[in-house]
Each structure stands twice: as C-alpha cells, then as structure tokens.
C-alpha cells in the first residue's frame, strides 16, 4: 500500500474531497483534499483482485457518488500526461488514444505547470466537471455515456517523457479564497482529517474553476520535437467499490464520503489559483457538456442550512 504512484520523479496522488453542487451557471472554487486514497498493487492480490485487472496495475477504493481529484508533484523533468477515465480522454471527451495532439485541441496535460486535475475539461468558463465515482453498469459514467461501454472503468494515464532537455516551467501558487496565499501545491489539503468486486468508473459532478494550461515547452517546435511519440509508461488505476475493498485486501475501507454539508459545517477552506494571465485549452465541448451528472449531488435548496464559515460565505 502507498499514498501515491511514482514514475521517475513524478508522483501522482488521488485525493478524497467533498462533492460540489451542480447548477446552471454555478462554478465552484477548489475543494480541499481530505486525505489520500490508499493505492494498492494488483500484483499483491492475485486470486482476489478481478481477473480482468492488469497484473501491473494499481487500485484504490471509492464509494459511489464520492468525489476525487488527482494531484501532480513537480518532477525534476517535465512530463506530458494523457489522462483517461474509462478510456475517455478527460481533456477532450474523446476516446483515449496514445498520441499527443497540440495546439487548439490539445489533448494532454503538462506537469509542470499543471498542479492537479479535478475533472473533465469543459469548453465553457475555464472550468471542469468534477470527477465523481459511479458503479459501472448504471449508465452514469462518462465511459458509458460517450463510448457506450462499461468495460474499462478506473483511470488510465499515459506518461510521455521529453526528447530534449527542458527547464521546468513555473506554476501558479494556490490561495485560500478570500485570504492570503496558502502555500505550494502540497498544502491543498486539510491535514487534521482523520462476491465479485464491483468496478467503479468516473462520471461528472458540479463545475469547478480550473484551467488546463497550453503546453509551454513547444516554443515554435512540434509536439514530436519535444515529447516521445509513444507513452513511456502506461498506468492502469482501477477503482473498486469501497464495500468490496475488504474482500480483496483484508483491510477496512476509508470512512464514508465527505458531504458538502459536513465540509461547510467544519469551515474547511476553498482554494483558487491566481492564473488569470495563463491560457486554457479548448476542452471537450459537446461530449462533456452533454454528460448527465452522477445522481445524489448536494442539495442546493438546503445548502445554506448550515451556517457557513466567513471564508466561504458568498461562494455560491
């Protein structure tokens, strides 16, 4: 078990968080990470893990309707990442392919400067639709709605290493909404938060303010001048229903999902990035905009029942 996946000097972390409300025209600030999902190797659980999981893959547990985001540390050498959810490219809303596409329809992330990814990239409002877990076969995952399959689930990541020496770009620093700068990337969190296994996929929740930055390393070069044409690494990260997790690992699953009401009641911070001068890629357009959200989101009618922390007051 570990708290992250490491490829060279790049570390990926998968963070539990509260699900944000979804309503027409509402774009939420960034919710904090409420602890990492524990990540396990499929190879350590042969005979108990589902047979279709790849031996070299990894997995972690989620409850249906639970939200998450993926964090990227600052590696020594920049990398380009293709990110899929059930083989749907999270940037374009198209089927995930191993080829990098640059320019207006950029289909990948570049780390740095990209610090994290909270969801499927929208073409509206410099925002994403939050990653929310849904059980495969229920019709709520992006995979089922866009590809018409309930086969893959989980998260797929292609890592393209640079072909030429690159100096890591800067990245914007986060700040608490309404407050001062809160620190570097790793501080986006609340550190005081204490059978056939069912595969889970990712569908959409509410909108969150977030850009996908254009590739800063091209500088007049082509994408194949800078990045390896094929992924150096392909990561398969499966998501298992939290209630089936103990049958595979012998360990108890994490506590139940953090609700929006719980988050507000405890006064946890919301975050933003001072990246107004930074560009944003086009995003997925209609395929992503047309996704029906995962059921059971926060109730906007009752969202104000709990007295909000002054730091978060007025966000909605």
C-alpha positions as CSV (number, residue, x, y, z in Angstrom):
1,X,0.0,0.0,0.0
2,X,1.1,3.5,-0.7
3,X,-0.2,7.1,-0.9
4,X,1.0,7.8,-4.4
5,X,2.2,6.4,-7.7
6,X,5.7,7.2,-8.7
7,X,7.1,7.3,-12.3
8,X,10.7,8.6,-12.2
9,X,10.5,11.8,-10.2
10,X,6.7,12.3,-10.9
11,X,4.3,11.4,-8.1
12,X,0.6,11.2,-8.6
13,X,-1.8,11.3,-5.6
14,X,-5.5,10.6,-5.5
15,X,-7.4,12.8,-3.1
16,X,-10.7,12.4,-1.4
17,X,-12.9,15.5,-1.3
18,X,-16.4,16.7,-1.0
19,X,-18.8,16.8,-3.9
20,X,-19.6,20.3,-5.1
21,X,-23.1,21.4,-6.1
22,X,-24.1,21.4,-9.8
23,X,-26.4,24.1,-11.2
24,X,-26.7,26.1,-14.4
25,X,-24.1,28.9,-14.3
26,X,-22.6,27.8,-11.0
27,X,-18.8,27.4,-11.0
28,X,-17.3,26.4,-7.6
29,X,-13.9,27.1,-6.2
30,X,-11.5,24.2,-5.5
31,X,-12.4,22.0,-2.5
32,X,-9.5,20.8,-0.3
33,X,-8.1,17.3,-0.3
34,X,-9.5,15.4,2.7
35,X,-6.8,12.7,2.8
36,X,-5.4,10.5,0.1
37,X,-7.0,7.3,-1.2
38,X,-4.7,4.4,-0.3
39,X,-3.2,2.9,-3.5
40,X,-2.5,-0.9,-3.8
41,X,-0.7,-3.0,-6.4
42,X,-2.9,-5.5,-8.3
43,X,0.1,-7.9,-8.3
44,X,-0.1,-8.2,-4.5
45,X,-3.7,-9.5,-4.6
46,X,-3.7,-12.1,-7.4
47,X,-6.5,-14.5,-6.8
48,X,-8.6,-11.9,-5.0
49,X,-8.5,-9.0,-7.5
50,X,-10.8,-9.2,-10.5
51,X,-9.2,-11.3,-13.2
52,X,-9.5,-8.6,-15.9
53,X,-7.3,-6.2,-14.0
54,X,-3.8,-5.9,-15.4
55,X,-1.1,-7.5,-13.3
56,X,1.0,-4.3,-13.4
57,X,-2.0,-2.1,-12.4
58,X,-3.0,-0.4,-9.2
59,X,-6.3,0.2,-7.4
60,X,-8.0,2.2,-4.7
61,X,-11.5,2.2,-3.1
62,X,-14.2,4.7,-3.6
63,X,-17.9,4.9,-2.6
64,X,-20.5,5.5,-5.3
65,X,-21.1,9.3,-5.6
66,X,-17.8,10.1,-3.9
67,X,-15.6,12.9,-5.4
68,X,-11.9,13.0,-6.0
69,X,-9.0,14.9,-7.6
70,X,-5.6,13.9,-8.9
71,X,-2.5,15.8,-7.8
72,X,0.8,16.0,-9.6
73,X,4.0,16.9,-7.8
74,X,6.7,19.0,-9.5
75,X,9.1,16.4,-11.2
76,X,12.7,17.2,-12.0
77,X,12.0,16.9,-15.7
78,X,8.7,18.0,-17.2
79,X,6.3,15.3,-18.5
80,X,3.2,15.2,-20.7
81,X,0.3,13.2,-19.4
82,X,-2.7,11.7,-21.2
83,X,-5.4,11.2,-18.7
84,X,-8.4,8.9,-19.3
85,X,-11.4,8.0,-17.3
86,X,-12.8,4.7,-18.5
87,X,-10.8,5.3,-21.7
88,X,-12.4,8.7,-22.2
89,X,-9.8,11.5,-22.6
90,X,-10.6,13.8,-19.6
91,X,-9.5,16.9,-21.7
92,X,-11.2,16.2,-25.0
93,X,-14.1,13.9,-24.2
94,X,-13.0,11.6,-27.0
95,X,-11.7,8.1,-26.8
96,X,-8.3,8.0,-25.2
97,X,-5.5,7.4,-27.7
98,X,-1.7,7.3,-27.1
99,X,-0.9,10.2,-29.5
100,X,-0.3,13.7,-28.2
101,X,-2.2,16.5,-30.0
102,X,-1.0,20.0,-29.5
103,X,-2.5,23.4,-30.4
104,X,-6.1,24.5,-30.1
105,X,-7.3,20.9,-29.5
106,X,-4.5,19.9,-27.1
107,X,-5.4,16.6,-25.6
108,X,-2.9,16.3,-22.8
109,X,-1.6,18.0,-19.6
110,X,1.9,19.2,-18.9
111,X,3.5,18.9,-15.5
112,X,4.7,21.4,-14.5
113,X,2.8,23.8,-14.7
114,X,-0.4,21.7,-14.2
115,X,-0.7,21.1,-10.5
116,X,-3.8,18.9,-10.4
117,X,-6.9,17.7,-12.3
118,X,-10.3,17.8,-10.7
119,X,-12.5,16.6,-13.5
120,X,-13.5,16.6,-17.2
121,X,-12.4,19.7,-19.1
122,X,-15.3,21.9,-20.2
123,X,-15.1,24.4,-23.1
124,X,-17.1,26.9,-21.0
125,X,-15.9,29.2,-18.2
126,X,-12.4,27.9,-17.7
127,X,-13.7,25.0,-15.7
128,X,-14.1,21.3,-15.3
129,X,-16.9,19.0,-14.3
130,X,-15.8,17.3,-11.0
131,X,-14.7,13.6,-11.0
132,X,-17.4,11.6,-9.2
133,X,-17.4,7.8,-8.8
134,X,-20.2,5.7,-10.2
135,X,-20.7,2.0,-10.4
136,X,-20.2,0.6,-13.9
137,X,-23.3,-0.7,-15.5
138,X,-25.6,2.0,-14.1
139,X,-25.2,4.3,-17.1
140,X,-23.7,7.3,-15.1
141,X,-20.0,7.1,-16.1
142,X,-18.5,9.1,-18.9
143,X,-17.4,5.8,-20.5
144,X,-21.0,4.6,-20.7
145,X,-22.4,7.8,-22.0
146,X,-19.7,8.6,-24.5
147,X,-18.2,5.3,-25.6
148,X,-21.3,3.1,-24.9
149,X,-19.3,0.6,-22.9
150,X,-19.0,-0.5,-19.3
151,X,-15.7,-2.3,-19.8
152,X,-12.8,-0.3,-18.5
153,X,-13.7,2.0,-15.5
154,X,-10.9,3.4,-13.5
155,X,-8.3,5.9,-14.6
156,X,-5.7,5.4,-17.4
157,X,-2.6,7.6,-17.6
158,X,0.0,7.8,-20.4
159,X,3.3,9.3,-19.5
160,X,5.3,10.9,-22.3
161,X,8.8,11.9,-21.4
162,X,10.6,14.8,-23.2
163,X,13.0,14.0,-26.0
164,X,15.1,17.2,-25.3
165,X,16.3,18.8,-22.1
166,X,13.6,21.1,-20.7
167,X,13.7,23.6,-17.8
168,X,10.6,23.1,-15.7
169,X,8.1,25.9,-16.1
170,X,6.8,27.9,-13.1
171,X,3.3,27.1,-11.8
172,X,0.8,29.3,-10.1
173,X,0.6,29.2,-6.3
174,X,-2.8,28.5,-4.7
175,X,-4.5,30.7,-2.2
176,X,-7.5,30.4,0.1
177,X,-10.4,32.1,-1.5
178,X,-10.8,35.5,0.3
179,X,-7.5,35.1,2.1
180,X,-3.7,35.2,1.6
181,X,-1.6,32.8,-0.3
182,X,-1.8,29.4,1.3
183,X,1.4,27.9,0.1
184,X,2.7,25.5,-2.6
185,X,0.9,22.6,-4.2
186,X,1.2,20.0,-1.5
187,X,-0.7,22.2,1.0
188,X,-4.0,21.9,-0.8
189,X,-5.5,19.8,1.9
190,X,-6.9,19.6,5.4
191,X,-4.4,17.6,7.4
192,X,-6.5,17.2,10.5
193,X,-9.0,14.8,8.8
194,X,-8.6,11.9,10.4
195,X,-18.6,-11.6,-4.2
196,X,-17.4,-10.2,-7.4
197,X,-15.8,-6.9,-6.6
198,X,-17.6,-4.1,-8.3
199,X,-15.6,-1.9,-10.7
200,X,-16.2,1.8,-10.5
201,X,-15.8,4.5,-13.2
202,X,-16.0,8.2,-13.1
203,X,-18.9,10.5,-14.1
204,X,-19.4,14.2,-13.6
205,X,-20.4,16.4,-10.8
206,X,-20.5,20.2,-10.4
207,X,-18.3,22.6,-12.2
208,X,-15.0,23.7,-10.6
209,X,-12.8,26.7,-11.6
210,X,-9.8,25.2,-13.4
211,X,-7.7,25.6,-16.5
212,X,-5.8,23.1,-18.5
213,X,-2.7,25.1,-19.4
214,X,-1.4,25.0,-23.0
215,X,1.9,23.3,-23.5
216,X,4.6,25.9,-22.6
217,X,7.5,23.9,-23.9
218,X,6.8,23.9,-27.6
219,X,8.0,27.4,-28.4
220,X,7.6,27.0,-32.1
221,X,8.6,23.3,-32.1
222,X,6.2,20.5,-33.0
223,X,4.9,18.2,-30.3
224,X,7.0,15.3,-31.7
225,X,10.1,17.5,-31.5
226,X,9.6,17.8,-27.7
227,X,7.8,14.7,-26.5
228,X,8.1,11.0,-27.0
229,X,5.6,9.8,-29.7
230,X,4.5,6.8,-27.6
231,X,3.9,6.8,-23.9
232,X,7.0,5.8,-21.9
233,X,4.7,4.4,-19.2
234,X,1.0,3.4,-19.2
235,X,-0.7,3.4,-15.8
236,X,-3.9,1.5,-15.1
237,X,-5.5,2.6,-11.9
238,X,-8.7,0.7,-11.1
239,X,-11.4,1.9,-8.7
240,X,-13.2,-0.7,-6.6
241,X,-16.4,-0.2,-4.7
242,X,-15.5,0.6,-1.1
243,X,-17.8,-2.1,0.2
244,X,-15.9,-4.8,-1.8
245,X,-12.4,-3.5,-0.8
246,X,-12.0,-5.6,2.4
247,X,-12.7,-8.8,0.4
248,X,-9.7,-8.1,-1.7
249,X,-7.2,-6.6,0.8
250,X,-8.4,-7.7,4.2
251,X,-8.4,-4.1,5.2
252,X,-11.3,-1.8,6.1
253,X,-12.3,0.8,3.6
254,X,-12.0,4.5,4.3
255,X,-14.8,6.3,6.1
256,X,-17.9,7.3,4.2
257,X,-17.7,10.2,1.7
258,X,-17.3,13.8,3.0
259,X,-20.6,15.6,2.3
260,X,-20.8,19.2,1.2
261,X,-22.8,20.0,4.4
262,X,-20.0,18.4,6.5
263,X,-17.4,20.4,4.6
264,X,-19.2,23.7,5.2
265,X,-20.0,23.0,8.8
266,X,-16.4,22.5,9.7
267,X,-15.3,25.6,7.9
268,X,-12.8,23.9,5.6
269,X,-11.2,26.2,3.1
270,X,-11.8,26.7,-0.6
271,X,-9.0,27.4,-3.0
272,X,-8.2,29.4,-6.1
273,X,-5.3,29.9,-8.4
274,X,-4.0,33.4,-9.4
275,X,-3.7,32.3,-13.0
276,X,-5.6,34.9,-14.9
277,X,-2.8,35.5,-17.3
278,X,-2.4,31.8,-18.1
279,X,-4.0,30.3,-21.1
280,X,-6.6,27.5,-21.2
281,X,-7.1,24.7,-23.8
282,X,-10.3,24.3,-25.7
283,X,-11.7,21.4,-23.7
284,X,-14.2,18.7,-24.6
285,X,-17.1,20.7,-25.9
286,X,-20.4,18.9,-26.5
287,X,-19.4,15.4,-25.4
288,X,-18.5,16.6,-22.0
289,X,-21.2,19.4,-21.7
290,X,-23.9,16.8,-22.6
291,X,-22.8,14.3,-19.8
292,X,-25.6,13.7,-17.3
293,X,-24.2,14.1,-13.8
294,X,-23.9,11.3,-11.3
295,X,-27.0,11.1,-9.1
296,X,-27.1,12.2,-5.5
297,X,-25.3,15.5,-5.6
298,X,-25.5,18.2,-3.0
299,X,-29.0,19.7,-2.5
300,X,-28.7,23.4,-3.4
301,X,-32.1,24.2,-1.7
302,X,-30.7,23.1,1.7
303,X,-27.0,24.0,1.1
304,X,-27.4,27.1,3.3
305,X,-28.9,25.3,6.3
306,X,-25.5,25.0,7.9
307,X,-24.0,28.4,8.8
308,X,-21.0,28.8,6.5
309,X,-17.6,29.8,7.6
310,X,-17.0,33.5,6.7
311,X,-14.2,32.4,4.4
312,X,-16.6,30.5,2.3
313,X,-19.6,32.8,2.6
314,X,-20.8,34.2,-0.7
315,X,-19.0,31.5,-2.8
316,X,-22.3,30.1,-4.1
